[in-house]
Amino acid sequence: MLRKKLKIVALCGMGMGTVFLIKMNIEKVLKELQIPAEVIASNISSLSLGHDTDLIVASMDFEKLLKDKPVRKIFLKNLIDIGELKTKMVAVLKEMGYL
């Protein structure tokens, strides 16, 4: 079954350097899982979620701020731990029917 290409927003409040690292890790996990997606890097001040955003990946610091956003979210304790990211992404992608 053909599924739509995911749209994922990588979000960070520390600066654009960190968010690009998160974005690269997301892309690495998606490539390994063979899931096509558009990954966008954003900071909290310029966050704009379109109706087509499927997933936000962000620091645990943003959990309260984003709780009411009508989109799936992954909150990371360690922003550079690709193992934590992969574990959480696999769980969400299974829920979404991509795995």
N, C-alpha and C positions, 0 to 999 in steps of 0.2 A: 504494500500500500504506500502510495506517495504522500508524504507529509509536507506541510509548508515549512519553508526555511525559518528557523527560529530567529527572533530578534532579542538579543540580550544586552542589557546595559550594565557595564562595570562602573561602580560608583565608589568614590573615595573623597574624603574631606582633607586628606593630608597634602594633596598636590597632584599635579598631572603626572609626575614621574611614577608615583606609586600606582595610580590607576592604570597606566599603560602596562605595568608589570602584571597587574591582575588580568587585564585584557589579554596579554600574551599567554598567561597560564590557562585562561578559559579556552582560548583558541587551540592550545596544545591538547587539552583534555578532549575537546570536541573532535579534533582531527583523529586522535587515538580511537574514539568511539564511532568515527565515521558519521558524524551528524553535521549537516550543513547549517550554518548560522551566520548572521551578521552580528558582530560584537562591537558595541559603541562604548568608548571611554567618556565618562562625564564626571564633573564634580558636583557637589550638592547644590551649589549656587546656580548652576546652569542646567539642572535636571529638568528635562521635559519628556514626559512619557506620552507617547502616542498610543492610540487604541490598539496598535499592532505590537506593542512591547509584550514579550512573553515572560521575561524573567529579569530580575535585578539581582546582581551579585554585589554585596557591600559588606563593610565592617559591621560588627555587632553594635557599634556606636550608633548606627542609624536605625536600629530595630524599632524604637518608639516613634521616631519621625516618619517612618515609612509604613507603619502598621495598617493604616487605613487605605493605602494605595491598592487598587483592585488588580494586582498582578502578583504572580508567584515571586517569592524572594528567597535568596540564600544569604545568610549572615555568617561571616567568617570571624573566628577568633584570631587567627593568624593569617594575615593577608598574603603572605608569601609561601605558605605551606600548600604545595600543590596536592598533597595527599588528602588534606582536609577538603580542599576544593573538589577534587575528583569524587570523593565519597559522597559529599552532599549533592553534587551535580547528578551523579548516577541515580540517587534516590528520587530526585525531582524529575529527571528525564523519564524514569520508569513510570511515575505517577502520570506524566503527560502523554505516555504511550509512545515515546521515541525509542525506548529500549525494551 
